[in-house]
Amino acid sequence: MDGQKNQQKNSMHVMSGIHSTHDGMGQATRKQFRKSQKNEISVDDFSREIRQGSRLHLAKAITLLESTVSADKRAGQRLLQELLPHTGNSIRIGITGVPGAGKSTFIEAFGKFLCDEGFKVAVLAIDPSSTISGGSILGDKTRMEELVRHENAFIRPSPTAGTLGGVHKKSRETMLLCEAAGYDVILIETVGVGQSETIVRGMVDFFLLLVLTGAGDELQGMKKGIMELADLIIVHKADGDNAKMAKKTVAEYQQILHFLQPASPGWTTKAIPASSKDYVGIEETWQIICSFKDTLMKSGFFIERRQSQTKDWFHTMIVDRLMDQFYEQPHTKTTVKSLEAEILKGNKTVSQAIEQLFLDNKS
Amino acid sequence: MDGQKNQQKNSMHVMSGIHSTHDGMGQATRKQFRKSQKNEISVDDFSREIRQGSRLHLAKAITLLESTVSADKRAGQRLLQELLPHTGNSIRIGITGVPGAGKSTFIEAFGKFLCDEGFKVAVLAIDPSSTISGGSILGDKTRMEELVRHENAFIRPSPTAGTLGGVHKKSRETMLLCEAAGYDVILIETVGVGQSETIVRGMVDFFLLLVLTGAGDELQGMKKGIMELADLIIVHKADGDNAKMAKKTVAEYQQILHFLQPASPGWTTKAIPASSKDYVGIEETWQIICSFKDTLMKSGFFIERRQSQTKDWFHTMIVDRLMDQFYEQPHTKTTVKSLEAEILKGNKTVSQAIEQLFLDNKS
């Protein structure tokens, strides 16, 4: 936890809640939401603490939302509902890049610059791969060492258990909580695995792609269409002997970008060199983001995109829920598997398999 | 209908079926599937006619599959089931391009070349836009004038009514019927609207993108990521004054392709100039496709892709069906609409809206 210094009154038993369970609030903390008992804080109090900048309460609230315990989740939702009018005031920035592109050193440098400028910065991470590796993207304590200690920063790794859809949902709501807590800039970091970039693109205003010199070579390892998601391409590690090569790479990317569709209508995706080590391109990145927001606010697309992102999210959740309900039914999974095998053997048409599947599920 | 010359015995009342209704077989034809009545052909007979090359029966069978009448659809499915062991032996080629890129003149030239070589060629079209415009992509009788008359060719416009998902399903099954009828090459034409290219990419082996000279300018009008779907980019109308410019455009595309992920693992997407007028690049296109098939058969990806396409189709159909069932319930559409409005106003979190929606639907 990075919010220790902000300990406030009433937070002691919240603390105990944190320590008692990791994936849930625990009964003791949950009870705090019942106004009947004294010395326990209500949703109102909790939400006020968050709005007043208690990182401890913010962390706690995120844990509630992420919990697999129904009562915790409900408490988290009530809290979010309460805070909803105070959300939406940040700029939401997605950051992706190939492994080794230096995402965390960039976030450290960029985040520190913003914090020093007086902005409150929240860093969230979406890492679908760590479900497999078992490690968390931000678990490495040496990452973002200085940013972690900055009083204006809040760093939160996403829980990696569960489906990507789940991460999706929780990260969005975490983002909203951070906004209610007064964070001006939300940085959402993701690695190029599965659908994570598309999901992150679907919840941010601005999308930033970090690459290395020698365009093309390392893009081979990236997902298709990644460049067309980006509002800015940063050729990172443009320092020392690499600086000249970075310039050339920037020119190459600019040329490619000319042929691609821009990620945001009315905005020309840019490519710039940057070095977190030599502090090159850090302030420029922020200027570009500000000019982006300006341009898209004027055209109306900024608001339009946010609204359509929210709508898409709702409709994705409907599909997710329908799929969950469907596969929760007894035997559905095995029936689907065996029908799939029949189809692949050429024994059944897909249409027939569908008819059989939905007939079986009715009876 | 282009299959008149192949009239066979027993086809007379099939003909009357064609004329009686457009979106269904009509009661008379449907009865042919009941073996009890004499002078009527059974599924067995019907499937034999198709396999023997009757374009009339093929056209009729497609109409059955496309029908909105349940009995017709069932008959079509029984027929497809019967024919399933005879499918899969064609090369499936998707063709897309910006409006004005000359898709139909290219298909005419390419299709005629293939027919003259002795291949049987089926041309299907997917045009989601014509639902709005009301016109069919192949409705214009002047298109593919010569190919239409070739004895080795079968041209079938897709029905454009209904959802793209529906077109998707029908086009796949139409493709299978054409394969059972002995067509060696299936050309699936689509226009760059909505999800149609992605859907077509999901059902073909090879995907061909037609562009014009001056790369970049006309790509602005195309969907994002379209180049990363293509196994071959043809710079079309490379004739007369345009020939030199086409060469330059080819070089530009080759350069961009170097930075993009190839559509098919183990295959380097190529760019070539072509002219349907001057018969340039037509045979080369076929050579490239043959070399593509060779390469991917050796690596195993050819079969692997087909199997994963079939699996994806099955799973897409499950989602489609679940969505249909969900929205068929009374009030669902209006509830979703009003919840969406609540969310956008900031009165509800998405999670709360989901809970309410699925609670309402249960009760």
Chai-1 contact restraints between the chains, C-beta under 6 A:
chainA,res_idxA,chainB,res_idxB,connection_type,confidence,min_distance_angstrom,max_distance_angstrom,comment,restraint_id
A,Q77,B,S351,contact,1.0,0.0,6.0,A-B,restraint_1
A,Q77,B,Q352,contact,1.0,0.0,6.0,A-B,restraint_2
A,L80,B,T349,contact,1.0,0.0,6.0,A-B,restraint_3
A,Q81,B,T349,contact,1.0,0.0,6.0,A-B,restraint_4
A,L84,B,G346,contact,1.0,0.0,6.0,A-B,restraint_5
A,G216,B,H258,contact,1.0,0.0,6.0,A-B,restraint_6
A,G216,B,F259,contact,1.0,0.0,6.0,A-B,restraint_7
A,L219,B,F259,contact,1.0,0.0,6.0,A-B,restraint_8
A,K224,B,E228,contact,1.0,0.0,6.0,A-B,restraint_9
A,K224,B,Q261,contact,1.0,0.0,6.0,A-B,restraint_10
A,G225,B,G225,contact,1.0,0.0,6.0,A-B,restraint_11
A,G225,B,E228,contact,1.0,0.0,6.0,A-B,restraint_12
A,E228,B,K224,contact,1.0,0.0,6.0,A-B,restraint_13
A,E228,B,G225,contact,1.0,0.0,6.0,A-B,restraint_14
A,I256,B,I256,contact,1.0,0.0,6.0,A-B,restraint_15
A,I256,B,F259,contact,1.0,0.0,6.0,A-B,restraint_16
A,H258,B,G216,contact,1.0,0.0,6.0,A-B,restraint_17
A,F259,B,G216,contact,1.0,0.0,6.0,A-B,restraint_18
A,F259,B,L219,contact,1.0,0.0,6.0,A-B,restraint_19
A,F259,B,I256,contact,1.0,0.0,6.0,A-B,restraint_20
A,Q261,B,K224,contact,1.0,0.0,6.0,A-B,restraint_21
A,Q307,B,L344,contact,1.0,0.0,6.0,A-B,restraint_22
A,T310,B,I343,contact,1.0,0.0,6.0,A-B,restraint_23
A,W313,B,V350,contact,1.0,0.0,6.0,A-B,restraint_24
A,F314,B,I343,contact,1.0,0.0,6.0,A-B,restraint_25
A,F314,B,V350,contact,1.0,0.0,6.0,A-B,restraint_26
A,M317,B,V350,contact,1.0,0.0,6.0,A-B,restraint_27
A,M317,B,I354,contact,1.0,0.0,6.0,A-B,restraint_28
A,R321,B,F358,contact,1.0,0.0,6.0,A-B,restraint_29
A,L322,B,L322,contact,1.0,0.0,6.0,A-B,restraint_30
A,L322,B,F326,contact,1.0,0.0,6.0,A-B,restraint_31
A,F326,B,L322,contact,1.0,0.0,6.0,A-B,restraint_32
A,I343,B,T310,contact,1.0,0.0,6.0,A-B,restraint_33
A,I343,B,F314,contact,1.0,0.0,6.0,A-B,restraint_34
A,L344,B,Q307,contact,1.0,0.0,6.0,A-B,restraint_35
A,G346,B,L84,contact,1.0,0.0,6.0,A-B,restraint_36
A,T349,B,L80,contact,1.0,0.0,6.0,A-B,restraint_37
A,T349,B,Q81,contact,1.0,0.0,6.0,A-B,restraint_38
A,V350,B,W313,contact,1.0,0.0,6.0,A-B,restraint_39
A,V350,B,F314,contact,1.0,0.0,6.0,A-B,restraint_40
A,V350,B,M317,contact,1.0,0.0,6.0,A-B,restraint_41
A,S351,B,Q77,contact,1.0,0.0,6.0,A-B,restraint_42
A,Q352,B,Q77,contact,1.0,0.0,6.0,A-B,restraint_43
A,I354,B,M317,contact,1.0,0.0,6.0,A-B,restraint_44
A,F358,B,R321,contact,1.0,0.0,6.0,A-B,restraint_45
